[in-house]
Amino acid sequence: MTQTSTITIADLHQRVDAIFRKAGLNAQQAGALARVIVAGERDACKSHGIYRIEGALRTVKAGKVKPDAVPELDLNEGSAIVRVDAKGGFANPAFELGLPALAERARALGLAALVINDCSHFSALWPEVEAVTGQSLAALVMCPSYATVAPTGGSKPLLGTNPFAFGWPRPDHAPYVFDFATSVAARGELELHRRAGKQLPEGWAIDADGQPTNDPEAALAGAMLPFGGHKGSAIGTMIELLAGIMIGDLTSPEVLDYLGTTTLAPMHGELIIALSPEAFAAGRPGNPFARAENLFESIVGQGARLPSQRRFAARAKSEAEGIALTAADMEQLDRLLEKGLDAVA
């Protein structure tokens, strides 16, 4: 049986924050990264938890992200668009800077968009979504990645995993949230399968010759496939257009050209759209939040599960009992804190 240790959420945050500061990140960058990584571990999203620390540090060491960046907010007065220049830093502190202005603008206008440019993004999108729903606003969030996914019918990587997330606020419940890659799985899942020596499920990937493969090594050298065939391919392309070209930032092929590798966090932009249900429903019968609850109750009433419910259950357990980490996890944290950037190749 694998030996585990239990650590509080606050203690894990302190450790992760200290690791990033040891590696030269300023307080704004380190704090935001620690919050999103600990949130992943807290919610039992292992592929977006402390596993992501080394990739972030490798990106810093390679000089592809600025650890001391101070993001800059452009309120763009009179517009529904709020911009944050991440200044070559990570996306998370840029998002935290822009969120209050985004929420204020969305409540005033009914909808608003936050555009983050020149950022490195390595985490899930649900932290951004939940931050927006916490303002009683619905949210759409998307970003490209680097070219690791073949379009349907293609044989080479061209699209990114291109995550897409949505959230709806629920006044007396955890929000309705979904967050998924437009590839059949997140790329981190391939790496986790490789580390565990496990074969991939059918239909996840192709090798460098464009042939179907279950071997994670061959998949990492080849390409992932979109979820749902042409549907995922089309949504992935939409994200390249909206969260890459439309906001004047890099597309997934351009990101890969810039980095030259998929072992670093991708450098691109991010698009966050906030919408006020109350503003959109104004003058129409019924309360939009109450009507949404009727829909959710009907879904659950059929025995179906709302998305993110397992994650919310894991969160409640972590908040009550702490986060369980393996001995290998604890050793990794200790090594990263001791050696900083010297701990990564």
N, C-alpha and C positions, 0 to 999 in steps of 0.2 A: 504493500500500500504506500502511495506517495505521501511523504511527510508534508504537512502544511502548517503554516503559522497564520494567526489572525492579527490584522493590523487595523486600526481605526482609519476612517476616511481622512481625518485631519492629519494623522501621522504620515499616511502615505503621501498626501499632498506636500507636507513639509519635506519629505525625502526627495520627491520628484523635483520640486522647486529647487532644492539644494543642488541636485545633480545638474540642472540646467545653469544655475549660477556658477557652479564650478567650471562649467564649459564655456563661460564668458558671456552668457546671455544677460541682458539687463533685466531689471525687476519687472518691467512691463511685458517683455517677451517670456521670461521664465514663468511668471505667475499665470499668464493665460494658457501656456502650454501645459503646465501642471494641472490646471483646472480641467482641461478637456481630456487629458490622459487618465487622470484619476476618475473622471466621470465614466470613461469607458470601462475601467476595471471595476468600478462600483456597480455598474449595470451588467456585469458578466459578459461584456463585449471584448473578449480577449484579443481579438484581432486589431482592436483600436485602443488597447490599454497600454501597459508598460512595455509591451512588445514594440511599440512605436518609438520609444525613446532613442534606441540606437540609430534608427533611420534619420531622426531629426538631428542627432549629433553628427552623423556622417555628412549630412548636408551642410552643416555649419563648418565642419573640418574641410570640406571640399571648396569652401568659399562661394557656395551657390545660394546662401541666404545670409542676411546680415544680423548677427546676434544682438547688436546694439541699436537696431532700427527703432525709430520713434515715429509711428504712423501719424499722418497728417489729415485732418478732417476738412473737407470742402462742403459747406452747407448748401452751396448752389441756390441761393435764396430765390424764391418764386418758382422753383421747380419741384417736381415730385421725386427727383433723383438726388440722393445724397451720395457723395463720393468720399472714399478714404484711400489715400495713397499709402500703401503699406511700407513704402520706402525700401523694398527688398527684404522685409522681415517676414515673419509668419503671419498667416491670415487671422489667427485667433485674437491677438491684441488689436488688430485693425477692426475686426468685427465688434469687439467690446467697446471700442471708441465710437463707432458709428451707430450702435444700437439705439441710444436715447434719441438721437436726431431722427432716425428712421421711424421710431414709434410715434414721436410727436408729429412728424409730417404725415404719416398714415392716418392718424386720428383726425388731423385737420382736413385732409384732402380725400380721405376714403381709401386711398392706396398710395404707396410710395415704394421706391426701390433703393437699395443700398448697393452701390458698385464698389468692390474692392479691387484695386489694381496692384500689380507687381508684388504678389505675395506668394509664399510657399504654403501649400495646404496638404496636410497629411492625415487629418482626422475624419471622423464621421461628420455628417451634416446635422444630425439630430440635436447636438448642443445649440447650434444656431437656431434651429426650428423651435426648440423648447424655450429659448430666450425670447423669441418673438411672441409665441403663444402666451408666455408669462405676462405680456403686455396686453392681453385680451385681443390679440390680432391673429388672423390666419397668416400662414407663411408658405412661400414656395422658395426653395433654395437649390442652387445647382452650381456645378463647376466642372470644367474639363479636367483632364489628368495628363498622362503622357500616352503615346500611341502604343497600346498593348492589346487592343481588341480588333479583330477583323470584322469588317461590315459583312452582313449576310450575303453569301455568295462569293465573298472575297477569300484570299488565302494569306494575306499579310497583315500585320498590325497597322491600323490607321486611326481608329477612334480611341478615346480613353475609356476607362471604366465609368467615367462620367456619372457620378452619383446625382440622384434627384430625390428631394425630400419635401414633404408637405406636413403641415401641422394645423390643427383646429383647436382653439381654446375651449376647455370645458370648465366652467366656473367651480364645480364641486368635485372634479375628478382630474386625474392626470390627463393631459391633452391627447387627442387622437393624433398619432404621429406615424408616418412611414418614412423610411429612409433606405434606399437600395441603390446599388450600382446598376447601371444599364447593361453591364456585362452579366453573365449568368451567375457570377459570384464576385465578391471583392478580391482584388489581386492578393491581398494579404492571406486569403484562404489558401491560395496555391502554395505560398511559402510555408504556412502552417502544416499543410499536408506533406510538403517536402521534408520539413524538419521531423515530422512524426513517422516518416517512411510509409505513408499511406497513399494508395492510388486515388486518383480523382474519379468522381462519378462520370458516367457517360454524358457526352454532350457539352462538357465544360470547355474544351480546348482543342486546338490543332497544333501539330508540330511545325518545325521550320519549313517543311515541305508541303504544308497545307493539309496534312492527313490527320484524322481524328486520333487523339491520344488520351490515355489515362495516366500517363507518367508525368508527375509534376515538374520534373527537370526538363522534359521535352516541351511541356506546356510553357514554362518560363522562357524557353528559347524560341517558342513559336508565338502563338497568339491565343487569347481567350476568345470566347464567342459571346454575342449579345444574348440577353435573355429573350425568350419568346421570338426568336428568329428575326424576321423583318421588322417586327414591332419595336423590339429593343434597339435594333440598328437605327431606326428612324428617330426614336427619342434621343439616342446618343448623338445623332447628327444635329438634332434641334439644340442640344446643349452646347455643342461646338459653336453653333451660330449665335445663340443668345448670350452665353456666358464666356464666349471667346471673342468672336468677331464683332458682335454688336457693342460690347463694352470696350473694344479697342485693346484687347489683350491677346495672349497666345492661345492657339489651338493646340490640341494634343500632339500632332506631328511636330509643330514648332517647339513645344516643350521638350520633346525627346531630342530634337536637334540641339537645343540649348544645353541640356544636361549631358547628353551623350551616354546616358545610362538610366536604368530603371531602379537603381539601388538608392537613389536620393529622393527626397520629397519634391514633388513637381512644383514648378514656378509658373503661375498663371494668374487668372483673376477669379472672382467669385461674384455671383449675383444673388441677392436676397430680396424678395418681393414681399411686402407686408400689406395685408388687406384688412379693412375694418368691416366685419359682418354687419354691424349695426348701421354703418353708413350705406352699405349696399342694399340693405333691406328696408331702409327708411321709407315710410309711407305705404309699405305693404303689410298685409295682415300677418300676425304671429310674430313671436320673438325668435330670432334666428338661432339662438343658443338652445332654447327649449325645443324647437323643431329638430335641431341636430340630435338632441338627446333621445327624441323619439326614434330617430333612425338608428342610433347606436343600440338602443334597447331592443329594437327589432332584429338587428344583426345577432346580438348576443342571445336573444330569445330563440333563435334557430339552432343554437349550439355552436355557433361560429365564435372565433376569437378575434378581438380587435388587434391590429398590429401594435407591437411594442409592449404588449401586456406581460410577456415573460421578462422583458427588460425592466419594467416597472416593479415586478415582483422581486427580481434580483436586487433592485435598488433598495426596496423596503427592508429586505433581509440584511443587506450591507449596512444600512443605517442603524439597524437594531443590533446586529451581531458583529459588525466589522467585516473586512474584506479578507477572504482566505487566499493566501499566496503559498506557492510551493517553495521548497527549500531552494530550488534552482532560481525561482523568481527573486527570492531574498538575496541570494548570492550575486545575481545580476545587478540588483540595486546597489549592493555594497561595492561591487567592482566599479560601476559607473561613477559612484560618488568618490571613490578613492582616486581613480585615474582620470576622470574627466574625458577630454577629447582623445587622450592616449589610449582609452579603452576601445576605440573603434578604428577600423582600418581606413 
